[in-house]
Amino acid sequence: MTAPRPETPVSVSKLGYVEFQTHDLDRLADYYTRVLDFVEVDRTADEVYLTPSFDHHAVVLRRGEHKPRTSVGYEIFEDLADAERRLGDAGYAVERRSDIAPGMPDVLVLAEPMTGTDIHLFDQQPRSGVGPDDSTLRPTKLGHVASFTPELAPMQDFYQSLLGFKWSDTIGDFFVFLRCNSDHHAANFMASKSFSGMHHIAYEMRDLNHLQTMLDHLAHEDYRLEWGPGRHGAGHNIFTYHKDPDGNTIELFTQLDIIHDEAKGYFEPRPWHTDFPQYPKTWEVDLVAVNSWGPINPALIEH
Ligand SMILES: [Fe+2]
C-alpha cells in the first residue's frame, strides 16, 4: 500500500535543531559548552538551548530518560499554513503549536513514520546573537543527523514525498543519504532489524585546520576518537567520531559534497571523487564507500 502524499511536498530548506533527552542535564550541557564550545542561549528547569551559530538553537537538551533525537526541527521555505493544509489534505495528523521553544510561536508537529520521532516544521528561528567571529573553536553548524529505521523505503518516501528531500546516495541496500539543500545530506537512515534510535549527529567544521584545533581540544578534555580521521565515500566528508558523556555518537566533519546543479544532480567536482561527472548512485559496500583512507570501525557500520 502506498502511503498518502500531498499534492506537492513541503519545501524543507534546512536542518534546524535536534532534541536530546538526558538523565544528566548539567553534564551534557557542560559537554556542549566547554568541550564543543556551543553557546547556551536559554535555560529552564528542565531544558537547555544551545547554538553554534546565528540560529537561536541547534541542540535542545531536555531532562528525562536517556533518549537522543526525540525531535528534529526543519526550517521550511514556504507559508506554514499552506504546508499544514497540504499535509492535512493528504491525511497526516499535523498539530500546530505555540509552546515548542522560546521565540518560536508557530511550529507544525507531525510524527516520523516507524520511529515516532516528532518532526517540527517552522518558518525561521530567532537569531541567537552569536556572531561568526566569536570563536575559533566552535563548529560552524549542525550538519546532519543519522538514524536507524526498521525499513528504508517508506522512510525515504516520507522524506522525499512529504518533506521535499532529494536522494543523494545509497550504500548497499541499507544506508540512504538525503538532502534538503545543496549539502549532500541533512538526514541519513540506516536500515536495521537490530538497532533503533539515533546513529550519530554531525557538526560541521570549516576546514581541516579547524577540525584539528577541535581534536586537540577534545584530547585536552580527555575525549578520544572512536573512528577517524577518515574520508567517507558517500558524501566524501572527512570524518571523526567520538562519544558525548551520554554515549551518543558525535561526528565532526569537513569537506562534505556540495551539489550545485539540482536539476542534473551534479556534485561540485573534487580531486578525491572517482566519478566525473558524479551523480547520486548506489554504492557497493566496500572501503571506498565507507572510508577510502582505510580503517573501519565495525561498531559504527553495524546494522
Ligand atoms: Fe555522518
Boltz pocket constraint, residues with backbone or C-beta under 6 A from the ligand:
constraints:
  - pocket:
      binder: B
      contacts: [[A, 144], [A, 146], [A, 200], [A, 202], [A, 251]]
      max_distance: 6.0
